[in-house]
């Protein structure tokens, strides 16, 4: 199964591709001190809702990295009114970000694109200018369950802040998804994939796509809903 195709199907109805609302994302305007002329790098940008909005409203210059051509085609179809945004298709690790070169480096829900969480934090901090911001969105553990039944669970918020600060940036703000935000997000996925399955009964990948949709839905119900959340961490790189 082509995972890019799967996610294009699952997220066809949404532009904000994380479990968070537009109202919450607009808090980043203040937390990142957004103003005209800033340079932004968005790792795993998808449809690039945040960066496109900043380019429309503030005239930033942005670069988006993603492997999914379906998402990048959508982003390119929405050119900004003021700023300049370009997109590079391919693995983020192939992009050679010059050290200390961007005012803001974002990675919202895509730390896997840089290897893992710790590698992503190291990479984004290195690419940010001294005094610049890194913005990391990641799954978080709400509380430690009595038993994980062999399931590998993520860090909690205190762990995350400690990791970021050990890599040379000070966390200044957090934005967390509510249970309703997460439920809306995964319900969009489930609804869109089931609808696609009904409309494409003869598609060679139908069974695999519906199987993944169900597995993701069950993972949400069993693990995410009771134990996990999603939080954006905004941190300012030391120096500058």
N, C-alpha and C positions, 0 to 999 in steps of 0.2 A: 504493500500500500504506500502511496505517495503521501507523506505526512503534510507536505505543503498543500496538497489538494484537500486533505482532511480539514486543516485549519481554515482554508479558504471557504469551505462549506460551513464549518461550525461558526465562523465569525462573519458570515456574509451580512448579517443584520446589524452589526455594531461597528462603530469607528473607534471607540475607546476600548482597547483590547486587554483591559485589566479590570479586576473587580473593584472599581472606584468610579465615582460620578464626576461629571464635568465641573460641578460646583467645588468639589474637593480639589480637583486638579488645578483650578484657578488660584488656589492658595499658593501654588508654586511661584506665581508672579511676584508675590511679596517675599517669600522665603528665599528665592534665588536673586532678588534685587534686579528683576528684569527691566531692561531699558534698551533703547535703540542702539544697534551696532554691535551687540554681543555676539560671540561665536559659540555655537552649540554643536556638540556631537551626540547623536542618539544611537546607542547600540541596541540592535534588535528593535528597530523603530516601528516595524509593522506598517500600519497606515499613517503613522506619525501625527496623530491628532495634536499632541502638545506642541511639537515643533512647528507644525503648520499654523497653529493658532498664534504662536509667538511671532512667526514671520508676518502674519496678517496684521497683528496689533502693534508690534514693536519693531518690526524691520530687522530682526536678527538675521545672521547668516548661519545656515545649518547644514550639517551633513548627516544623513541617515544611513545606517548599515542594516541590511536584512538579507536573508536567504530566500525569502518567499516572494517570487515575482508577482503573484496575485496581489499581495499587499502593496508592493512598490508601484505596480501599475495604477492602483487606486490613488496612492499618494501623489504620483506624478500628474494624475488627472485633475488635481486640485491645486494649481499653482498659487502661491501666496500673492496678496495684493501689494505688499511693500518689500519684504525681505527677499533673500535668495536662499533657496533650499535645493540641495542636490542629493541624490541617492546612489548608493553603491550596492549592487547585488553580489552576494557571496558571503562566505564565513567571516565573521567579525575579526577573528584572529589573524586573518590575512592582511587586515588594514594596519598599516604602519602609522600609528598616531605619533606625531612629533611630541616629545616630552614638553610639558608645561605650555601647551599651545591653545587650549580652549577655555573660555570663560565658564562654560557649563558642560559637564559630561553626564549623560543620562543612561541608565540601563533599567528600564521598567519591566520587570517580569522576565528578563532574558539573561540572567547571569550565567546560565548554561552555555550561552553563545561564546563566552570567554573561558570556558573550562569548568569552573565552579564558582561558588560565592566568593571565596577568598581571592582567587585569581582575578575575578571581576573587579573586586574592590581595589586590588593592587593596580590593575590596568587602568581603571578610570581615574584613580588618584594621580597616577603618573601622567596621564594625558591632560589633566586640568592645570591651569595656570596657578601659581602661588596666589592664594586669596580667592581662587575660583571655587565653584561649587560642583560637588558630585551629587547625583540624585539616583538612589538605588531603590527599586521596588522589589520586594521579596516575600515569599511565604514565611510566616512566623508561627511559632508554637505559642498558643494562648496559655497553656499550663501543662505541666508534666503529667501524662496519664499514668495510672497505676501499672498498666501493662501495655506494651507496644505490640505484642504478638509478633515480634520479629520485624516490625515495620521501622524503617529508618526515618526518623522525624527531624525537622529542621531546627534551627536555633530559635531561642526566644529573643525578645527585643533587647534585653540587657546584653546577651551574648553578641548580638549584631552591633550594638553601639561600641562595645569593647573592641571588636574586630576592626571596625572602621577607624577608631581612634588610634589603634596600634599601627595602622597603615598611614597615618599622617594627616588625618582630617578630623575636625571637631563637629559632631552632630549638633545641629541647631534647631531642627524641627522634624516632626513626624506627621504623617497623614495615614490614617488607618481605615481600611475597608470595614464597614459594618457587616453584620451577618446578612442583612437584607441586600447590601451591595454584592456580596459574594453569591448569594442565592440567585439574584437577577442575572449575574454574569454567566454562571453555569447553566441556568435555565435557558438562556439564549442559545448556548451551544447545543443542549439537548433538543430543544424545539427545532432548531434549524437542521440538525442532522436527521431527525426523524422525518421532517417534511421532505428533505432531499431524498431520503430512502423511498418514500411513497411515490415520488415523482420519477425515480430512476430504478424501477424494479429490474430492468435487464442489465444494469451497469455491472461490469466485471468486478468492481471493488465494493459493490453495495454491502455484501455481508461483512467484510472487514471494517468498513467505515461504521456500520451500525454496531458491530461488536466493540469497537473502540469507544464509541459514544456511550454505550451502556457501561463499559468498564470505568470510564471517567466519571460518569454519573454516580456509580456505586462507590467509587473512591471518595467523591465529595460527601456523600451521605454518611459513610463509615468513618472517615478520618478528618476531612476538612471541617465539616459542620460542627462536630463536637470539640475538636482539638486545635484547629489551625485558623489563622487569619492571614491578612496580607497588609503590609505596611510599606510606605515610602519613607526613606530616611534621606534627609537633606543635610549635607555636611560641607563645611568650608575647609578647603585645603590650607594647611598651615603656611605661613609666609605671606608676603604681599600685603 
